[in-house]
């Protein structure tokens, strides 16, 4: 016999917190969009660094500043309801950071070579 307000194992239901449900497909889509934005922005900022003639450490600092700017723009776009789109803010800042670095270096060295070497 069940008692009112009790679960199957005798736990009070009033003390149980509802768990948040996430759509796995929506999370994958949002992460794919985040990856696309970061890759595109990395290519664009790499080309910018190449045109500006940045070399060595200044070029890498430019990448991390541009990546931080991209993350801030994404958080600004999501607004105060960022929790509806991503599980954590940290993921917005770190997702695709190293993959974007390779794209950045590729476009940076290519454009630098085309503008300043040839």
N, C-alpha and C positions, 0 to 999 in steps of 0.2 A: 504494500500500500504506500502510495506517495503522499508526502506531506506537502502542504502548500508552501511555496517559496523555496523548496529544496530541489536540487538537481538529482540526477541518477545516482550519484555516489554520496549523497547526503551533504553536498556543499551548498551553502547559501548562495543563491543566484544574485542577490543584491550586491555581494562583494566581488563578483566576477566583472572584469572590465571587458568591454567589447573590443575585439581586435580589428585593426584596420585591414581592409581588403584591397589588394592591388591587382590590377589587370596586368598580367605578364606581357601580353601583346602590346599594350600601351606603353609600358616601361621600355620594351625593346625598341619601339618606334621612336620614343623620345630620346633614347640613347643613340640611335642611328642619326637622328637629326642633329644632336649635339656633336657627334663625330664629324658629320658633314660640315657643320659650321666651323668647327675648329680646324679641319683640314683646309677648307677654303680660305679662312682667315690666315692660316700659316703660310699658304702660298702667296697670298697678297702681301703680307708683311715681309716675307722673304724677298719678294721683288722690290718692295720699298727700301729694304735695307741694302739691296744691291745697287739701286739707283743712287741712294745717299752715299754709297761708298764706305759703309761701315765694315770694319775688319776686326778679326780676333774677338776679344772679350766684349767689345761694344756691340757687335752683332748678336751675340748670345744674350746679352742684357736686354737688347731691343726685343728679342723673341719673348723673353719672360714678361716684359712689360706689356707687350702686345697681347700675350696670352691672358694676363691678368685683366686687361681692358676687355677682352672678349668675354671672359667669365662674368665680369661686372655688367656688361651689356645684356648677357643672357639672364642674369638674376633680375636686372631692371625690367626686362621684357616679361619675365614670369610674374613679377610683382610680389605682393605679399602672399599670394597663393602658390608659391613655389612648391609647397608640399604636395599639391595635387598632381604635379608633373614629375617630380623626382623624389627619391627616398631621402636623400640628404644633400645639403648644399656643397659638402666637400666633394661629392661626385661631379658637380658642375665645374669645380675648379681643377680637378685632377684627371678627368676622363679624357683620354686621347692626348695627353700632354707630350708624351715621348713620341708617339706616332706623328704628331704635328711637328715635332722637332726635325724629323727626317725630311718632311715636305718643305719645311722652312729652309733648311740647309741646302737642299737641292735647288730651290728657286733663287735663294740668296747668291749662291756661287755662280749659277748660270747667268743671272742678270748682271751681277758684278763683272763677270768676264766679258759679257757683251758690251757693257757700257764703258768700263774703265780700262780694259785690257786691249780690246780691238778698236 
